[in-house]
Amino acid sequence: FAGPPAEFFGPPAATQASTGNPFFEAEVNFQPQQMVTGDKVDVNGAIVVDYQQFPGMYPHAAGKIASNGPYATVKDIYKISGITDNDKVVFQKYEKMLTALPPGRMFDERINQRQST
């Protein structure tokens, strides 16, 4: 049995969902504002566990980054109050693997949830 003909299923589905309520359309069809390229971690969008890939950064230094911000540049992480000399060494070691994209929804959600140490 080959199954029903393609016409049975009708036209292709729309690429966007619809709530029927224009006030919620932006939420339902949310497109991330922050798209990290390559293997970099966005200091404005990452949560603490995203830094586990960098030995020595998780949990203390990662928690400091995730609990502060927003950051205009990656270098702004060196201005965080309460970071240690060891944190600065770790930041320097992985600085080229970090990026600072414009803060958006992920930053707001991260700060509101306070997922840090």
SVG drawing of the C-alpha trace seen along z (x, -y; Angstrom):
<svg xmlns="http://www.w3.org/2000/svg" viewBox="-8 -48 54 50">
<polyline fill="none" stroke="black" stroke-width="0.4" points="0.0,0.0 1.5,-3.3 -0.6,-5.4 -2.9,-8.3 -2.0,-10.7 -0.2,-14.0 -3.3,-16.0 -5.0,-14.2 -2.8,-16.2 -3.6,-19.6 -1.3,-22.5 2.0,-22.7 1.7,-24.0 2.6,-27.6 6.1,-28.2 4.8,-30.1 2.4,-29.1 -0.5,-31.3 -2.3,-31.9 -5.1,-34.0 -4.1,-36.7 -1.8,-39.3 -0.4,-40.2 1.1,-36.8 2.4,-36.3 5.9,-37.6 6.2,-35.1 5.0,-32.1 7.2,-33.0 10.2,-34.1 13.4,-34.3 16.6,-34.6 18.3,-38.0 21.6,-36.4 23.1,-33.9 26.6,-32.8 28.9,-31.9 31.3,-29.1 32.1,-27.6 32.0,-30.9 30.0,-31.4 28.0,-34.6 28.7,-36.3 25.3,-38.0 23.3,-34.9 25.1,-32.0 24.0,-30.4 26.5,-29.1 26.6,-25.5 27.5,-26.8 31.0,-27.5 31.7,-23.9 33.6,-23.3 36.3,-25.7 38.3,-24.0 38.7,-26.3 35.9,-28.6 33.0,-26.6 31.4,-27.3 33.0,-30.4 34.1,-32.5 31.2,-31.4 28.8,-32.4 30.3,-35.9 29.8,-36.3 26.3,-35.0 25.3,-37.1 26.4,-40.4 26.2,-42.3 25.2,-43.2 28.5,-43.4 29.4,-45.7 32.6,-43.7 34.2,-40.5 36.8,-42.7 34.0,-44.0 34.1,-40.8 37.3,-42.0 35.3,-44.9 33.1,-42.5 33.1,-43.3 34.5,-40.6 36.5,-38.6 39.7,-37.0 43.1,-37.1 42.5,-33.4 39.3,-34.4 41.2,-37.0 43.7,-34.3 40.9,-32.0 39.1,-34.8 42.3,-35.6 42.9,-31.9 39.5,-31.6 38.8,-35.2 39.1,-34.3 36.4,-31.7 33.9,-34.2 31.8,-36.8 29.5,-39.6 26.4,-39.9 23.8,-42.5 21.8,-41.5 18.4,-40.3 15.8,-37.9 18.3,-35.3 20.1,-38.0 16.8,-39.1 15.7,-35.5 19.1,-34.6 19.2,-37.6 15.6,-37.0 16.3,-33.4 19.7,-34.1 21.1,-30.7 24.5,-31.3 26.7,-30.5"/>
</svg>
